[in-house]
Amino acid sequence: MTLLTWNHACSVRVRAMDDQHGILMDTINELRLAMVRGSDKELIGALLKRLVEFSQMHFSSEEQLMERSGFPGLAQHRAAHRDLLEQLRNGAHLLLHGDGVQTRPLLSSLRDEFIAHIEDFDRQYGPWMNARGVS
């Protein structure tokens, strides 16, 4: 699995959200490296906890921003956030407590879901926000 790298192609054109996406990518990369290095469950658990908590905070920030600007796709976005957070929590549980879990495919799946969410959902709100003075 390759490391995630934030670049302008990932940008949603809302600085605060781009910054948070970068932090999420860094956390996923840190988790991947810890797993590749065979780090203990305590470190893996702490990184997973950080990823889940930061994802919750990020999703809440996005939703508040969308709500304040009257973004018409808010309900769909909220549902996508709930689904992604559930996948993340389930994946974290499996990584920490699952016997014989293939970590590489599971982590790759979570990574792919994260990228797909940015590309399919988050990029939709950027132009809407920009047109309302949020950059």
C-alpha positions in Angstrom: 0.0 0.0 0.0 1.4 3.3 -1.0 1.5 6.3 1.3 -1.1 9.0 0.9 0.2 12.3 -0.2 -1.9 15.4 -0.1 -1.6 17.5 -3.3 -3.7 20.0 -5.2 -5.6 17.3 -7.0 -7.0 16.4 -3.5 -8.0 19.9 -2.7 -11.7 20.7 -2.1 -10.7 24.5 -2.2 -11.7 25.1 1.4 -8.5 25.6 3.4 -9.6 24.4 6.8 -11.0 21.2 5.3 -7.9 20.7 3.1 -5.7 21.1 6.2 -7.8 18.5 8.1 -7.7 16.1 5.1 -3.9 16.4 5.2 -3.9 15.5 8.9 -6.1 12.5 8.3 -3.7 11.3 5.5 -0.7 11.8 7.8 -2.5 9.7 10.5 -3.3 6.9 8.0 0.3 6.9 6.9 1.5 6.8 10.4 -0.8 3.8 11.1 0.4 2.0 8.0 4.1 2.5 8.9 3.5 1.3 12.5 1.8 -1.8 11.2 4.6 -2.5 8.6 7.2 -2.1 11.4 5.3 -4.6 13.6 4.6 -2.1 16.3 2.8 -3.3 19.4 -1.0 -3.3 19.8 -0.7 -0.3 22.3 0.7 2.0 19.6 -1.6 0.6 16.9 -4.5 1.1 19.2 -3.5 4.7 20.0 -3.2 5.5 16.3 -6.5 4.0 15.5 -8.1 5.9 18.4 -6.6 9.1 17.1 -7.8 8.4 13.5 -11.4 7.7 14.7 -11.5 10.7 17.0 -10.1 13.1 14.4 -12.4 11.7 11.7 -15.4 12.4 14.0 -14.2 15.9 14.6 -13.5 16.5 10.9 -16.9 15.2 9.8 -18.6 17.4 12.4 -16.6 20.4 11.1 -17.6 19.7 7.5 -21.2 19.2 8.4 -21.4 22.5 10.4 -19.8 24.3 7.5 -22.3 22.8 5.1 -25.2 23.6 7.4 -24.2 27.3 7.8 -23.9 27.7 4.1 -27.1 25.9 3.2 -25.3 23.2 1.2 -28.0 21.2 -0.6 -26.1 17.8 -0.3 -25.8 17.9 3.5 -28.1 15.0 4.2 -26.3 12.7 1.7 -23.0 13.9 3.1 -24.0 13.1 6.7 -25.1 9.6 5.7 -21.7 9.1 3.9 -19.9 10.2 7.0 -21.9 7.8 9.2 -21.1 5.0 6.9 -17.4 5.8 6.7 -17.1 6.2 10.4 -18.8 2.9 11.0 -16.4 1.2 8.6 -13.5 2.9 10.3 -14.7 1.8 13.8 -15.3 -1.8 12.6 -11.9 -1.9 10.9 -10.2 -0.6 14.0 -12.0 -3.2 16.1 -10.9 -6.0 13.7 -7.3 -4.8 13.6 -7.1 -4.7 17.4 -9.2 -7.8 18.3 -9.5 -10.0 15.2 -7.6 -13.2 15.0 -6.0 -13.9 11.6 -7.2 -10.6 10.2 -5.3 -9.6 7.0 -4.2 -6.1 8.0 -2.9 -5.0 4.6 -6.2 -5.5 2.7 -8.2 -4.0 5.6 -6.0 -0.9 5.8 -6.0 -0.6 2.0 -9.8 -0.7 2.0 -10.0 2.0 4.7 -7.5 4.1 2.8 -9.4 3.7 -0.5 -12.7 4.6 1.2 -11.2 7.7 2.6 -9.8 8.8 -0.8 -13.1 7.9 -2.6 -15.0 10.0 0.0 -12.9 13.1 -0.7 -13.1 12.6 -4.5 -16.8 11.7 -4.7 -18.4 13.8 -1.9 -16.1 16.4 -0.5 -15.2 18.0 -3.8 -18.9 18.7 -4.3 -19.1 21.3 -1.6 -16.0 23.3 -2.5 -17.5 25.3 -5.3 -20.7 25.9 -3.2 -18.6 27.2 -0.3 -16.3 29.3 -2.5 -19.3 31.0 -4.1 -20.4 32.0 -0.6 -17.1 33.4 0.4 -15.6 30.4 2.1 -12.1 29.6 0.9 
